[in-house]
Amino acid sequence: MLASTSLIKSSWIAVDVDHDRAERVLVVETYIAVSPLEPNFDAAQYERVLACVQNVLKTHPEIDRASILSMHRGSGCTALFRDPPASAKQPAAA
């Protein structure tokens, strides 16, 4: 998707289904912070990713919207998917 840079980790199309409608969502995982609230946010890098995503949406009108996710090390997002250490799985001694 963003061949000229290594800011994007992966992207795919997801479907958000509701009772009344279904939307095609372009999901983009980035290696950068995507919010000024995150540490190491770089507005210039974010603008490059955003411009690329906007170009994809413009080129493919069948995609309803996009979601840009931050997967850089400082975000803590990847920690949500790690298994807890073995010691955390054992009950505390009584």
PLY file of the C-alpha trace (Angstrom):
ply
format ascii 1.0
element vertex 94
property float x
property float y
property float z
element edge 93
property int vertex1
property int vertex2
end_header
0.00 0.00 0.00
2.72 2.48 0.92
5.52 1.07 -1.20
7.82 4.07 -0.87
8.14 3.85 2.89
8.15 1.33 5.71
5.64 3.15 7.92
2.84 0.61 7.34
3.06 -2.82 8.92
-0.02 -4.36 7.27
-3.46 -3.56 5.92
-6.62 -5.45 5.12
-10.32 -5.01 4.46
-12.70 -5.82 7.32
-16.47 -5.79 7.27
-18.43 -4.04 10.00
-21.90 -5.62 10.01
-24.94 -4.13 11.73
-28.65 -4.94 11.57
-29.23 -2.26 8.94
-26.02 -2.22 6.93
-22.51 -3.49 6.33
-19.44 -1.30 5.81
-16.11 -2.17 4.23
-13.32 -0.83 6.43
-9.71 -0.46 5.38
-7.70 -1.37 8.49
-4.11 -0.12 8.49
-1.52 -1.06 11.11
1.37 1.38 11.30
4.81 1.35 12.87
4.29 4.93 14.07
2.26 6.76 16.69
-1.05 7.96 15.21
-2.18 10.31 17.95
-0.59 13.38 19.53
-1.38 11.71 22.87
1.05 8.86 22.14
4.75 9.15 22.88
6.97 9.79 19.82
4.11 11.18 17.69
5.53 12.65 14.47
2.96 14.71 12.58
4.92 14.55 9.30
5.04 10.74 9.35
1.36 10.55 10.25
0.49 12.90 7.38
2.33 10.59 4.94
0.32 7.58 6.12
-2.92 9.58 6.11
-2.31 10.82 2.55
-1.72 7.25 1.40
-4.90 6.00 3.10
-6.92 8.88 1.61
-5.56 8.02 -1.85
-6.64 4.39 -1.44
-10.13 5.49 -0.35
-10.38 7.87 -3.31
-9.22 5.19 -5.75
-11.55 2.52 -4.30
-14.97 4.07 -3.59
-16.33 0.65 -2.60
-14.39 1.02 0.69
-16.56 2.96 3.13
-13.98 4.15 5.66
-10.57 3.51 7.16
-9.13 2.83 10.58
-5.46 3.55 11.25
-3.97 1.65 14.18
-0.68 2.26 15.96
1.43 -0.84 16.51
4.73 0.83 17.39
6.60 -0.43 20.44
5.73 2.55 22.63
1.98 2.28 22.13
1.51 -0.78 24.33
-1.07 -2.18 21.88
0.90 -5.32 21.10
1.13 -6.13 24.82
-2.62 -6.73 24.86
-2.12 -9.88 22.78
0.76 -11.42 24.71
0.18 -14.32 27.06
0.79 -13.46 30.70
3.93 -14.96 32.24
3.51 -18.44 33.73
3.87 -17.04 37.26
0.85 -14.78 36.70
-1.33 -17.77 35.78
-0.79 -19.55 39.08
-3.07 -18.67 42.00
-1.48 -16.89 44.93
-0.46 -19.07 47.87
-2.95 -19.07 50.69
0 1
1 2
2 3
3 4
4 5
5 6
6 7
7 8
8 9
9 10
10 11
11 12
12 13
13 14
14 15
15 16
16 17
17 18
18 19
19 20
20 21
21 22
22 23
23 24
24 25
25 26
26 27
27 28
28 29
29 30
30 31
31 32
32 33
33 34
34 35
35 36
36 37
37 38
38 39
39 40
40 41
41 42
42 43
43 44
44 45
45 46
46 47
47 48
48 49
49 50
50 51
51 52
52 53
53 54
54 55
55 56
56 57
57 58
58 59
59 60
60 61
61 62
62 63
63 64
64 65
65 66
66 67
67 68
68 69
69 70
70 71
71 72
72 73
73 74
74 75
75 76
76 77
77 78
78 79
79 80
80 81
81 82
82 83
83 84
84 85
85 86
86 87
87 88
88 89
89 90
90 91
91 92
92 93
